[in-house]
């Protein structure tokens, strides 16, 4: 059951992050899920130790964990855009 929740929440986080970074037209639902989950992992390693809390990868599903995972997904998309286009947006 946790895997299904992780896929759904990861897809929503990836979709919102792609809309913020204006890459939604280039991504499908599968890539949104991947961005959301990898962004949550990235946030779990980088952001969580500084601010506390937990990411959605740890099983915590609250506003703080969703926002931390969203920030991780946005950072991931910014890194990908920087290598792909040469600029963050």
PyMOL Python script that loads the backbone (N, CA, C, O; Angstrom):
from pymol import cmd

cmd.read_pdbstr("""\
ATOM      1  N   UNK A   1       0.818  -1.196   0.000  1.00  0.00           N
ATOM      2  CA  UNK A   1       0.000   0.000   0.000  1.00  0.00           C
ATOM      3  C   UNK A   1       0.861   1.258   0.000  1.00  0.00           C
ATOM      4  O   UNK A   1       0.522   2.252  -0.642  1.00  0.00           O
ATOM      5  N   UNK A   2       1.987   1.207   0.731  1.00  0.00           N
ATOM      6  CA  UNK A   2       2.881   2.366   0.761  1.00  0.00           C
ATOM      7  C   UNK A   2       3.454   2.674  -0.615  1.00  0.00           C
ATOM      8  O   UNK A   2       3.670   3.839  -0.949  1.00  0.00           O
ATOM      9  N   UNK A   3       3.702   1.644  -1.414  1.00  0.00           N
ATOM     10  CA  UNK A   3       4.243   1.854  -2.755  1.00  0.00           C
ATOM     11  C   UNK A   3       3.239   2.597  -3.634  1.00  0.00           C
ATOM     12  O   UNK A   3       3.616   3.486  -4.397  1.00  0.00           O
ATOM     13  N   UNK A   4       1.984   2.240  -3.528  1.00  0.00           N
ATOM     14  CA  UNK A   4       0.955   2.908  -4.323  1.00  0.00           C
ATOM     15  C   UNK A   4       0.832   4.375  -3.922  1.00  0.00           C
ATOM     16  O   UNK A   4       0.726   5.253  -4.778  1.00  0.00           O
ATOM     17  N   UNK A   5       0.847   4.636  -2.615  1.00  0.00           N
ATOM     18  CA  UNK A   5       0.780   6.017  -2.123  1.00  0.00           C
ATOM     19  C   UNK A   5       2.005   6.795  -2.574  1.00  0.00           C
ATOM     20  O   UNK A   5       1.893   7.956  -2.967  1.00  0.00           O
ATOM     21  N   UNK A   6       3.182   6.161  -2.521  1.00  0.00           N
ATOM     22  CA  UNK A   6       4.415   6.820  -2.964  1.00  0.00           C
ATOM     23  C   UNK A   6       4.344   7.171  -4.443  1.00  0.00           C
ATOM     24  O   UNK A   6       4.771   8.258  -4.833  1.00  0.00           O
ATOM     25  N   UNK A   7       3.816   6.281  -5.275  1.00  0.00           N
ATOM     26  CA  UNK A   7       3.704   6.556  -6.710  1.00  0.00           C
ATOM     27  C   UNK A   7       2.723   7.689  -6.989  1.00  0.00           C
ATOM     28  O   UNK A   7       2.982   8.543  -7.836  1.00  0.00           O
ATOM     29  N   UNK A   8       1.605   7.696  -6.283  1.00  0.00           N
ATOM     30  CA  UNK A   8       0.608   8.746  -6.511  1.00  0.00           C
ATOM     31  C   UNK A   8       1.132  10.101  -6.048  1.00  0.00           C
ATOM     32  O   UNK A   8       1.058  11.084  -6.785  1.00  0.00           O
ATOM     33  N   UNK A   9       1.661  10.150  -4.832  1.00  0.00           N
ATOM     34  CA  UNK A   9       2.179  11.420  -4.301  1.00  0.00           C
ATOM     35  C   UNK A   9       3.408  11.866  -5.089  1.00  0.00           C
ATOM     36  O   UNK A   9       3.570  13.059  -5.347  1.00  0.00           O
ATOM     37  N   UNK A  10       4.272  10.936  -5.475  1.00  0.00           N
ATOM     38  CA  UNK A  10       5.429  11.281  -6.295  1.00  0.00           C
ATOM     39  C   UNK A  10       5.030  11.835  -7.648  1.00  0.00           C
ATOM     40  O   UNK A  10       5.660  12.764  -8.153  1.00  0.00           O
ATOM     41  N   UNK A  11       3.981  11.267  -8.240  1.00  0.00           N
ATOM     42  CA  UNK A  11       3.484  11.786  -9.514  1.00  0.00           C
ATOM     43  C   UNK A  11       2.927  13.192  -9.387  1.00  0.00           C
ATOM     44  O   UNK A  11       3.152  14.032 -10.258  1.00  0.00           O
ATOM     45  N   UNK A  12       2.203  13.453  -8.313  1.00  0.00           N
ATOM     46  CA  UNK A  12       1.640  14.791  -8.100  1.00  0.00           C
ATOM     47  C   UNK A  12       2.752  15.796  -7.837  1.00  0.00           C
ATOM     48  O   UNK A  12       2.726  16.907  -8.367  1.00  0.00           O
ATOM     49  N   UNK A  13       3.734  15.408  -7.018  1.00  0.00           N
ATOM     50  CA  UNK A  13       4.861  16.305  -6.732  1.00  0.00           C
ATOM     51  C   UNK A  13       5.656  16.586  -7.997  1.00  0.00           C
ATOM     52  O   UNK A  13       6.033  17.732  -8.246  1.00  0.00           O
ATOM     53  N   UNK A  14       5.918  15.559  -8.800  1.00  0.00           N
ATOM     54  CA  UNK A  14       6.638  15.755 -10.056  1.00  0.00           C
ATOM     55  C   UNK A  14       5.877  16.633 -11.022  1.00  0.00           C
ATOM     56  O   UNK A  14       6.478  17.447 -11.724  1.00  0.00           O
ATOM     57  N   UNK A  15       4.551  16.482 -11.070  1.00  0.00           N
ATOM     58  CA  UNK A  15       3.721  17.301 -11.947  1.00  0.00           C
ATOM     59  C   UNK A  15       3.748  18.761 -11.521  1.00  0.00           C
ATOM     60  O   UNK A  15       3.898  19.649 -12.360  1.00  0.00           O
ATOM     61  N   UNK A  16       3.602  19.017 -10.218  1.00  0.00           N
ATOM     62  CA  UNK A  16       3.634  20.399  -9.723  1.00  0.00           C
ATOM     63  C   UNK A  16       5.009  21.018  -9.958  1.00  0.00           C
ATOM     64  O   UNK A  16       5.111  22.177 -10.361  1.00  0.00           O
ATOM     65  N   UNK A  17       6.068  20.247  -9.705  1.00  0.00           N
ATOM     66  CA  UNK A  17       7.421  20.769  -9.935  1.00  0.00           C
ATOM     67  C   UNK A  17       7.652  21.075 -11.410  1.00  0.00           C
ATOM     68  O   UNK A  17       8.299  22.069 -11.739  1.00  0.00           O
ATOM     69  N   UNK A  18       7.134  20.233 -12.303  1.00  0.00           N
ATOM     70  CA  UNK A  18       7.317  20.491 -13.735  1.00  0.00           C
ATOM     71  C   UNK A  18       6.505  21.699 -14.186  1.00  0.00           C
ATOM     72  O   UNK A  18       6.908  22.396 -15.116  1.00  0.00           O
ATOM     73  N   UNK A  19       5.374  21.956 -13.545  1.00  0.00           N
ATOM     74  CA  UNK A  19       4.610  23.158 -13.878  1.00  0.00           C
ATOM     75  C   UNK A  19       5.333  24.407 -13.377  1.00  0.00           C
ATOM     76  O   UNK A  19       5.324  25.437 -14.051  1.00  0.00           O
ATOM     77  N   UNK A  20       5.956  24.327 -12.206  1.00  0.00           N
ATOM     78  CA  UNK A  20       6.709  25.461 -11.672  1.00  0.00           C
ATOM     79  C   UNK A  20       7.924  25.754 -12.549  1.00  0.00           C
ATOM     80  O   UNK A  20       8.241  26.915 -12.806  1.00  0.00           O
ATOM     81  N   UNK A  21       8.597  24.715 -13.002  1.00  0.00           N
ATOM     82  CA  UNK A  21       9.803  24.889 -13.818  1.00  0.00           C
ATOM     83  C   UNK A  21       9.491  24.997 -15.315  1.00  0.00           C
ATOM     84  O   UNK A  21      10.409  25.106 -16.127  1.00  0.00           O
ATOM     85  N   UNK A  22       8.230  24.969 -15.681  1.00  0.00           N
ATOM     86  CA  UNK A  22       7.759  25.107 -17.069  1.00  0.00           C
ATOM     87  C   UNK A  22       8.314  24.017 -17.999  1.00  0.00           C
ATOM     88  O   UNK A  22       8.690  24.297 -19.137  1.00  0.00           O
ATOM     89  N   UNK A  23       8.359  22.782 -17.505  1.00  0.00           N
ATOM     90  CA  UNK A  23       8.777  21.652 -18.328  1.00  0.00           C
ATOM     91  C   UNK A  23       7.658  20.632 -18.468  1.00  0.00           C
ATOM     92  O   UNK A  23       7.912  19.488 -18.845  1.00  0.00           O
ATOM     93  N   UNK A  24       6.417  21.027 -18.168  1.00  0.00           N
ATOM     94  CA  UNK A  24       5.302  20.087 -18.144  1.00  0.00           C
ATOM     95  C   UNK A  24       4.980  19.543 -19.530  1.00  0.00           C
ATOM     96  O   UNK A  24       4.572  18.388 -19.651  1.00  0.00           O
ATOM     97  N   UNK A  25       5.148  20.329 -20.556  1.00  0.00           N
ATOM     98  CA  UNK A  25       4.839  19.882 -21.905  1.00  0.00           C
ATOM     99  C   UNK A  25       5.805  18.829 -22.418  1.00  0.00           C
ATOM    100  O   UNK A  25       5.477  18.098 -23.353  1.00  0.00           O
ATOM    101  N   UNK A  26       6.980  18.737 -21.832  1.00  0.00           N
ATOM    102  CA  UNK A  26       7.996  17.800 -22.288  1.00  0.00           C
ATOM    103  C   UNK A  26       7.926  16.473 -21.549  1.00  0.00           C
ATOM    104  O   UNK A  26       8.562  15.506 -21.968  1.00  0.00           O
ATOM    105  N   UNK A  27       7.167  16.404 -20.460  1.00  0.00           N
ATOM    106  CA  UNK A  27       7.151  15.229 -19.613  1.00  0.00           C
ATOM    107  C   UNK A  27       5.795  14.555 -19.659  1.00  0.00           C
ATOM    108  O   UNK A  27       4.763  15.212 -19.797  1.00  0.00           O
ATOM    109  N   UNK A  28       5.806  13.251 -19.542  1.00  0.00           N
ATOM    110  CA  UNK A  28       4.574  12.496 -19.407  1.00  0.00           C
ATOM    111  C   UNK A  28       4.365  12.116 -17.950  1.00  0.00           C
ATOM    112  O   UNK A  28       5.087  12.574 -17.064  1.00  0.00           O
ATOM    113  N   UNK A  29       3.382  11.284 -17.718  1.00  0.00           N
ATOM    114  CA  UNK A  29       3.065  10.897 -16.344  1.00  0.00           C
ATOM    115  C   UNK A  29       4.181  10.056 -15.735  1.00  0.00           C
ATOM    116  O   UNK A  29       4.473  10.184 -14.546  1.00  0.00           O
ATOM    117  N   UNK A  30       4.807   9.197 -16.538  1.00  0.00           N
ATOM    118  CA  UNK A  30       5.884   8.360 -16.012  1.00  0.00           C
ATOM    119  C   UNK A  30       7.077   9.200 -15.561  1.00  0.00           C
ATOM    120  O   UNK A  30       7.643   8.955 -14.496  1.00  0.00           O
ATOM    121  N   UNK A  31       7.451  10.171 -16.356  1.00  0.00           N
ATOM    122  CA  UNK A  31       8.569  11.032 -15.995  1.00  0.00           C
ATOM    123  C   UNK A  31       8.227  11.924 -14.805  1.00  0.00           C
ATOM    124  O   UNK A  31       9.106  12.243 -14.005  1.00  0.00           O
ATOM    125  N   UNK A  32       6.967  12.329 -14.676  1.00  0.00           N
ATOM    126  CA  UNK A  32       6.555  13.086 -13.497  1.00  0.00           C
ATOM    127  C   UNK A  32       6.709  12.256 -12.227  1.00  0.00           C
ATOM    128  O   UNK A  32       7.154  12.768 -11.200  1.00  0.00           O
ATOM    129  N   UNK A  33       6.343  10.979 -12.292  1.00  0.00           N
ATOM    130  CA  UNK A  33       6.498  10.098 -11.134  1.00  0.00           C
ATOM    131  C   UNK A  33       7.974   9.935 -10.793  1.00  0.00           C
ATOM    132  O   UNK A  33       8.352   9.992  -9.623  1.00  0.00           O
ATOM    133  N   UNK A  34       8.804   9.734 -11.806  1.00  0.00           N
ATOM    134  CA  UNK A  34      10.243   9.572 -11.568  1.00  0.00           C
ATOM    135  C   UNK A  34      10.834  10.844 -10.961  1.00  0.00           C
ATOM    136  O   UNK A  34      11.622  10.772 -10.018  1.00  0.00           O
ATOM    137  N   UNK A  35      10.459  11.998 -11.493  1.00  0.00           N
ATOM    138  CA  UNK A  35      10.968  13.268 -10.964  1.00  0.00           C
ATOM    139  C   UNK A  35      10.532  13.460  -9.513  1.00  0.00           C
ATOM    140  O   UNK A  35      11.322  13.905  -8.680  1.00  0.00           O
ATOM    141  N   UNK A  36       9.285  13.127  -9.209  1.00  0.00           N
ATOM    142  CA  UNK A  36       8.788  13.274  -7.852  1.00  0.00           C
ATOM    143  C   UNK A  36       9.504  12.367  -6.867  1.00  0.00           C
ATOM    144  O   UNK A  36       9.851  12.800  -5.768  1.00  0.00           O
ATOM    145  N   UNK A  37       9.729  11.119  -7.243  1.00  0.00           N
ATOM    146  CA  UNK A  37      10.381  10.171  -6.342  1.00  0.00           C
ATOM    147  C   UNK A  37      11.860  10.473  -6.198  1.00  0.00           C
ATOM    148  O   UNK A  37      12.382  10.465  -5.084  1.00  0.00           O
ATOM    149  N   UNK A  38      12.550  10.741  -7.305  1.00  0.00           N
ATOM    150  CA  UNK A  38      13.979  11.071  -7.225  1.00  0.00           C
ATOM    151  C   UNK A  38      14.175  12.402  -6.507  1.00  0.00           C
ATOM    152  O   UNK A  38      15.146  12.569  -5.769  1.00  0.00           O
ATOM    153  N   UNK A  39      13.270  13.342  -6.715  1.00  0.00           N
ATOM    154  CA  UNK A  39      13.332  14.609  -5.979  1.00  0.00           C
ATOM    155  C   UNK A  39      13.141  14.404  -4.489  1.00  0.00           C
ATOM    156  O   UNK A  39      13.777  15.085  -3.684  1.00  0.00           O
ATOM    157  N   UNK A  40      12.270  13.469  -4.107  1.00  0.00           N
ATOM    158  CA  UNK A  40      12.078  13.156  -2.690  1.00  0.00           C
ATOM    159  C   UNK A  40      13.326  12.518  -2.093  1.00  0.00           C
ATOM    160  O   UNK A  40      13.687  12.804  -0.951  1.00  0.00           O
ATOM    161  N   UNK A  41      13.982  11.660  -2.860  1.00  0.00           N
ATOM    162  CA  UNK A  41      15.234  11.058  -2.383  1.00  0.00           C
ATOM    163  C   UNK A  41      16.310  12.127  -2.241  1.00  0.00           C
ATOM    164  O   UNK A  41      17.033  12.156  -1.245  1.00  0.00           O
ATOM    165  N   UNK A  42      16.417  13.002  -3.230  1.00  0.00           N
ATOM    166  CA  UNK A  42      17.377  14.096  -3.185  1.00  0.00           C
ATOM    167  C   UNK A  42      17.116  14.997  -1.985  1.00  0.00           C
ATOM    168  O   UNK A  42      18.050  15.401  -1.292  1.00  0.00           O
ATOM    169  N   UNK A  43      15.861  15.308  -1.742  1.00  0.00           N
ATOM    170  CA  UNK A  43      15.500  16.139  -0.590  1.00  0.00           C
ATOM    171  C   UNK A  43      15.802  15.425   0.715  1.00  0.00           C
ATOM    172  O   UNK A  43      16.208  16.057   1.690  1.00  0.00           O
ATOM    173  N   UNK A  44      15.607  14.114   0.741  1.00  0.00           N
ATOM    174  CA  UNK A  44      15.902  13.349   1.948  1.00  0.00           C
ATOM    175  C   UNK A  44      17.370  13.385   2.321  1.00  0.00           C
ATOM    176  O   UNK A  44      17.710  13.368   3.503  1.00  0.00           O
ATOM    177  N   UNK A  45      18.247  13.434   1.321  1.00  0.00           N
ATOM    178  CA  UNK A  45      19.675  13.463   1.600  1.00  0.00           C
ATOM    179  C   UNK A  45      20.227  14.861   1.831  1.00  0.00           C
ATOM    180  O   UNK A  45      21.148  15.038   2.628  1.00  0.00           O
ATOM    181  N   UNK A  46      19.674  15.858   1.142  1.00  0.00           N
ATOM    182  CA  UNK A  46      20.258  17.204   1.193  1.00  0.00           C
ATOM    183  C   UNK A  46      19.497  18.138   2.116  1.00  0.00           C
ATOM    184  O   UNK A  46      20.104  18.774   2.978  1.00  0.00           O
ATOM    185  N   UNK A  47      18.201  18.235   1.962  1.00  0.00           N
ATOM    186  CA  UNK A  47      17.421  19.261   2.667  1.00  0.00           C
ATOM    187  C   UNK A  47      17.039  18.823   4.078  1.00  0.00           C
ATOM    188  O   UNK A  47      17.120  19.623   5.009  1.00  0.00           O
ATOM    189  N   UNK A  48      16.629  17.580   4.251  1.00  0.00           N
ATOM    190  CA  UNK A  48      16.133  17.112   5.536  1.00  0.00           C
ATOM    191  C   UNK A  48      17.141  17.241   6.676  1.00  0.00           C
ATOM    192  O   UNK A  48      16.735  17.615   7.776  1.00  0.00           O
ATOM    193  N   UNK A  49      18.436  16.952   6.481  1.00  0.00           N
ATOM    194  CA  UNK A  49      19.361  17.121   7.611  1.00  0.00           C
ATOM    195  C   UNK A  49      19.485  18.561   8.101  1.00  0.00           C
ATOM    196  O   UNK A  49      19.783  18.785   9.274  1.00  0.00           O
ATOM    197  N   UNK A  50      19.265  19.528   7.236  1.00  0.00           N
ATOM    198  CA  UNK A  50      19.381  20.928   7.652  1.00  0.00           C
ATOM    199  C   UNK A  50      18.136  21.445   8.360  1.00  0.00           C
ATOM    200  O   UNK A  50      18.243  22.216   9.314  1.00  0.00           O
ATOM    201  N   UNK A  51      16.964  21.032   7.909  1.00  0.00           N
ATOM    202  CA  UNK A  51      15.718  21.568   8.437  1.00  0.00           C
ATOM    203  C   UNK A  51      14.955  20.593   9.314  1.00  0.00           C
ATOM    204  O   UNK A  51      13.978  20.985   9.952  1.00  0.00           O
ATOM    205  N   UNK A  52      15.363  19.354   9.366  1.00  0.00           N
ATOM    206  CA  UNK A  52      14.644  18.362  10.151  1.00  0.00           C
ATOM    207  C   UNK A  52      13.448  17.833   9.394  1.00  0.00           C
ATOM    208  O   UNK A  52      13.237  18.172   8.230  1.00  0.00           O
ATOM    209  N   UNK A  53      12.674  17.009  10.050  1.00  0.00           N
ATOM    210  CA  UNK A  53      11.508  16.426   9.403  1.00  0.00           C
ATOM    211  C   UNK A  53      11.894  15.178   8.637  1.00  0.00           C
ATOM    212  O   UNK A  53      12.971  14.616   8.835  1.00  0.00           O
ATOM    213  N   UNK A  54      11.008  14.755   7.766  1.00  0.00           N
ATOM    214  CA  UNK A  54      11.227  13.549   6.980  1.00  0.00           C
ATOM    215  C   UNK A  54      10.680  13.763   5.577  1.00  0.00           C
ATOM    216  O   UNK A  54       9.788  14.584   5.363  1.00  0.00           O
ATOM    217  N   UNK A  55      11.222  13.021   4.633  1.00  0.00           N
ATOM    218  CA  UNK A  55      10.698  13.098   3.271  1.00  0.00           C
ATOM    219  C   UNK A  55       9.633  12.019   3.096  1.00  0.00           C
ATOM    220  O   UNK A  55       9.424  11.199   3.989  1.00  0.00           O
ATOM    221  N   UNK A  56       8.975  12.019   1.969  1.00  0.00           N
ATOM    222  CA  UNK A  56       7.942  11.014   1.746  1.00  0.00           C
ATOM    223  C   UNK A  56       8.553   9.624   1.586  1.00  0.00           C
ATOM    224  O   UNK A  56       7.841   8.627   1.710  1.00  0.00           O
ATOM    225  N   UNK A  57       9.842   9.536   1.316  1.00  0.00           N
ATOM    226  CA  UNK A  57      10.507   8.245   1.206  1.00  0.00           C
ATOM    227  C   UNK A  57      10.605   7.545   2.558  1.00  0.00           C
ATOM    228  O   UNK A  57      10.740   6.323   2.615  1.00  0.00           O
ATOM    229  N   UNK A  58      10.539   8.305   3.637  1.00  0.00           N
ATOM    230  CA  UNK A  58      10.599   7.733   4.977  1.00  0.00           C
ATOM    231  C   UNK A  58       9.236   7.291   5.479  1.00  0.00           C
ATOM    232  O   UNK A  58       9.128   6.780   6.594  1.00  0.00           O
ATOM    233  N   UNK A  59       8.221   7.471   4.700  1.00  0.00           N
ATOM    234  CA  UNK A  59       6.875   7.077   5.078  1.00  0.00           C
ATOM    235  C   UNK A  59       6.072   8.193   5.723  1.00  0.00           C
ATOM    236  O   UNK A  59       4.905   7.991   6.062  1.00  0.00           O
ATOM    237  N   UNK A  60       6.663   9.352   5.899  1.00  0.00           N
ATOM    238  CA  UNK A  60       5.938  10.479   6.485  1.00  0.00           C
ATOM    239  C   UNK A  60       5.144  11.168   5.386  1.00  0.00           C
ATOM    240  O   UNK A  60       5.687  11.516   4.337  1.00  0.00           O
ATOM    241  N   UNK A  61       3.881  11.358   5.629  1.00  0.00           N
ATOM    242  CA  UNK A  61       3.035  12.014   4.638  1.00  0.00           C
ATOM    243  C   UNK A  61       2.296  13.160   5.315  1.00  0.00           C
ATOM    244  O   UNK A  61       1.156  13.013   5.757  1.00  0.00           O
ATOM    245  N   UNK A  62       2.969  14.304   5.385  1.00  0.00           N
ATOM    246  CA  UNK A  62       2.372  15.515   5.944  1.00  0.00           C
ATOM    247  C   UNK A  62       2.793  16.695   5.073  1.00  0.00           C
ATOM    248  O   UNK A  62       3.529  16.522   4.101  1.00  0.00           O
ATOM    249  N   UNK A  63       2.334  17.869   5.415  1.00  0.00           N
ATOM    250  CA  UNK A  63       2.613  19.052   4.597  1.00  0.00           C
ATOM    251  C   UNK A  63       4.112  19.319   4.505  1.00  0.00           C
ATOM    252  O   UNK A  63       4.617  19.639   3.429  1.00  0.00           O
ATOM    253  N   UNK A  64       4.829  19.190   5.626  1.00  0.00           N
ATOM    254  CA  UNK A  64       6.262  19.454   5.627  1.00  0.00           C
ATOM    255  C   UNK A  64       7.011  18.487   4.712  1.00  0.00           C
ATOM    256  O   UNK A  64       7.888  18.911   3.958  1.00  0.00           O
ATOM    257  N   UNK A  65       6.680  17.200   4.766  1.00  0.00           N
ATOM    258  CA  UNK A  65       7.374  16.231   3.919  1.00  0.00           C
ATOM    259  C   UNK A  65       7.048  16.438   2.448  1.00  0.00           C
ATOM    260  O   UNK A  65       7.910  16.239   1.593  1.00  0.00           O
ATOM    261  N   UNK A  66       5.819  16.835   2.140  1.00  0.00           N
ATOM    262  CA  UNK A  66       5.448  17.085   0.752  1.00  0.00           C
ATOM    263  C   UNK A  66       6.164  18.323   0.220  1.00  0.00           C
ATOM    264  O   UNK A  66       6.632  18.321  -0.919  1.00  0.00           O
ATOM    265  N   UNK A  67       6.257  19.373   1.023  1.00  0.00           N
ATOM    266  CA  UNK A  67       6.968  20.580   0.585  1.00  0.00           C
ATOM    267  C   UNK A  67       8.464  20.325   0.424  1.00  0.00           C
ATOM    268  O   UNK A  67       9.081  20.835  -0.511  1.00  0.00           O
ATOM    269  N   UNK A  68       9.051  19.541   1.329  1.00  0.00           N
ATOM    270  CA  UNK A  68      10.473  19.206   1.207  1.00  0.00           C
ATOM    271  C   UNK A  68      10.708  18.402  -0.064  1.00  0.00           C
ATOM    272  O   UNK A  68      11.685  18.644  -0.772  1.00  0.00           O
ATOM    273  N   UNK A  69       9.830  17.452  -0.365  1.00  0.00           N
ATOM    274  CA  UNK A  69       9.966  16.659  -1.584  1.00  0.00           C
ATOM    275  C   UNK A  69       9.749  17.506  -2.828  1.00  0.00           C
ATOM    276  O   UNK A  69      10.401  17.279  -3.847  1.00  0.00           O
ATOM    277  N   UNK A  70       8.851  18.473  -2.763  1.00  0.00           N
ATOM    278  CA  UNK A  70       8.629  19.389  -3.885  1.00  0.00           C
ATOM    279  C   UNK A  70       9.875  20.226  -4.151  1.00  0.00           C
ATOM    280  O   UNK A  70      10.256  20.416  -5.306  1.00  0.00           O
ATOM    281  N   UNK A  71      10.504  20.719  -3.111  1.00  0.00           N
ATOM    282  CA  UNK A  71      11.745  21.484  -3.279  1.00  0.00           C
ATOM    283  C   UNK A  71      12.831  20.601  -3.897  1.00  0.00           C
ATOM    284  O   UNK A  71      13.581  21.058  -4.760  1.00  0.00           O
ATOM    285  N   UNK A  72      12.920  19.354  -3.466  1.00  0.00           N
ATOM    286  CA  UNK A  72      13.887  18.427  -4.051  1.00  0.00           C
ATOM    287  C   UNK A  72      13.623  18.174  -5.524  1.00  0.00           C
ATOM    288  O   UNK A  72      14.561  18.094  -6.316  1.00  0.00           O
ATOM    289  N   UNK A  73      12.348  18.047  -5.904  1.00  0.00           N
ATOM    290  CA  UNK A  73      11.997  17.839  -7.313  1.00  0.00           C
ATOM    291  C   UNK A  73      12.310  19.072  -8.149  1.00  0.00           C
ATOM    292  O   UNK A  73      12.754  18.954  -9.291  1.00  0.00           O
ATOM    293  N   UNK A  74      12.081  20.258  -7.583  1.00  0.00           N
ATOM    294  CA  UNK A  74      12.410  21.501  -8.301  1.00  0.00           C
ATOM    295  C   UNK A  74      13.913  21.614  -8.487  1.00  0.00           C
ATOM    296  O   UNK A  74      14.372  22.012  -9.558  1.00  0.00           O
ATOM    297  N   UNK A  75      14.689  21.270  -7.465  1.00  0.00           N
ATOM    298  CA  UNK A  75      16.153  21.292  -7.583  1.00  0.00           C
ATOM    299  C   UNK A  75      16.611  20.304  -8.649  1.00  0.00           C
ATOM    300  O   UNK A  75      17.505  20.611  -9.437  1.00  0.00           O
ATOM    301  N   UNK A  76      16.002  19.119  -8.677  1.00  0.00           N
ATOM    302  CA  UNK A  76      16.351  18.120  -9.686  1.00  0.00           C
ATOM    303  C   UNK A  76      16.061  18.624 -11.093  1.00  0.00           C
ATOM    304  O   UNK A  76      16.891  18.463 -11.987  1.00  0.00           O
ATOM    305  N   UNK A  77      14.899  19.229 -11.302  1.00  0.00           N
ATOM    306  CA  UNK A  77      14.569  19.765 -12.624  1.00  0.00           C
ATOM    307  C   UNK A  77      15.475  20.930 -13.007  1.00  0.00           C
ATOM    308  O   UNK A  77      15.804  21.092 -14.183  1.00  0.00           O
ATOM    309  N   UNK A  78      15.882  21.741 -12.040  1.00  0.00           N
ATOM    310  CA  UNK A  78      16.807  22.842 -12.326  1.00  0.00           C
ATOM    311  C   UNK A  78      18.162  22.295 -12.770  1.00  0.00           C
ATOM    312  O   UNK A  78      18.775  22.836 -13.690  1.00  0.00           O
ATOM    313  N   UNK A  79      18.630  21.236 -12.128  1.00  0.00           N
ATOM    314  CA  UNK A  79      19.911  20.622 -12.515  1.00  0.00           C
ATOM    315  C   UNK A  79      19.812  20.026 -13.916  1.00  0.00           C
ATOM    316  O   UNK A  79      20.719  20.198 -14.730  1.00  0.00           O
ATOM    317  N   UNK A  80      18.705  19.323 -14.201  1.00  0.00           N
ATOM    318  CA  UNK A  80      18.525  18.735 -15.529  1.00  0.00           C
ATOM    319  C   UNK A  80      18.448  19.824 -16.596  1.00  0.00           C
ATOM    320  O   UNK A  80      19.052  19.689 -17.660  1.00  0.00           O
ATOM    321  N   UNK A  81      17.706  20.912 -16.320  1.00  0.00           N
ATOM    322  CA  UNK A  81      17.615  22.019 -17.282  1.00  0.00           C
ATOM    323  C   UNK A  81      18.952  22.689 -17.500  1.00  0.00           C
ATOM    324  O   UNK A  81      19.256  23.122 -18.611  1.00  0.00           O
ATOM    325  N   UNK A  82      19.756  22.780 -16.450  1.00  0.00           N
ATOM    326  CA  UNK A  82      21.051  23.417 -16.592  1.00  0.00           C
ATOM    327  C   UNK A  82      21.955  22.633 -17.547  1.00  0.00           C
ATOM    328  O   UNK A  82      22.691  23.222 -18.339  1.00  0.00           O
ATOM    329  N   UNK A  83      21.893  21.308 -17.466  1.00  0.00           N
ATOM    330  CA  UNK A  83      22.704  20.495 -18.370  1.00  0.00           C
ATOM    331  C   UNK A  83      22.094  20.425 -19.763  1.00  0.00           C
ATOM    332  O   UNK A  83      22.823  20.381 -20.754  1.00  0.00           O
ATOM    333  N   UNK A  84      20.783  20.415 -19.849  1.00  0.00           N
ATOM    334  CA  UNK A  84      20.128  20.284 -21.140  1.00  0.00           C
ATOM    335  C   UNK A  84      20.141  21.564 -21.954  1.00  0.00           C
ATOM    336  O   UNK A  84      20.462  21.538 -23.142  1.00  0.00           O
ATOM    337  N   UNK A  85      19.792  22.696 -21.326  1.00  0.00           N
ATOM    338  CA  UNK A  85      19.653  23.958 -22.040  1.00  0.00           C
ATOM    339  C   UNK A  85      20.772  24.948 -21.767  1.00  0.00           C
ATOM    340  O   UNK A  85      20.984  25.871 -22.553  1.00  0.00           O
ATOM    341  N   UNK A  86      21.476  24.776 -20.690  1.00  0.00           N
ATOM    342  CA  UNK A  86      22.503  25.741 -20.328  1.00  0.00           C
ATOM    343  C   UNK A  86      21.985  26.826 -19.395  1.00  0.00           C
ATOM    344  O   UNK A  86      22.736  27.713 -18.990  1.00  0.00           O
ATOM    345  N   UNK A  87      20.686  26.757 -19.050  1.00  0.00           N
ATOM    346  CA  UNK A  87      20.118  27.717 -18.094  1.00  0.00           C
ATOM    347  C   UNK A  87      19.145  26.969 -17.190  1.00  0.00           C
ATOM    348  O   UNK A  87      18.720  25.857 -17.501  1.00  0.00           O
ATOM    349  N   UNK A  88      18.801  27.593 -16.071  1.00  0.00           N
ATOM    350  CA  UNK A  88      17.933  26.918 -15.113  1.00  0.00           C
ATOM    351  C   UNK A  88      16.523  26.799 -15.646  1.00  0.00           C
ATOM    352  O   UNK A  88      15.898  25.755 -15.461  1.00  0.00           O
ATOM    353  N   UNK A  89      15.994  27.813 -16.297  1.00  0.00           N
ATOM    354  CA  UNK A  89      14.616  27.746 -16.839  1.00  0.00           C
ATOM    355  C   UNK A  89      14.629  27.440 -18.285  1.00  0.00           C
ATOM    356  O   UNK A  89      13.570  27.345 -18.905  1.00  0.00           O
TER     357      UNK A  89
END
""", "prot")
cmd.dss("prot")
cmd.show_as("cartoon", "prot")
cmd.util.cbc("prot")
cmd.orient("prot")
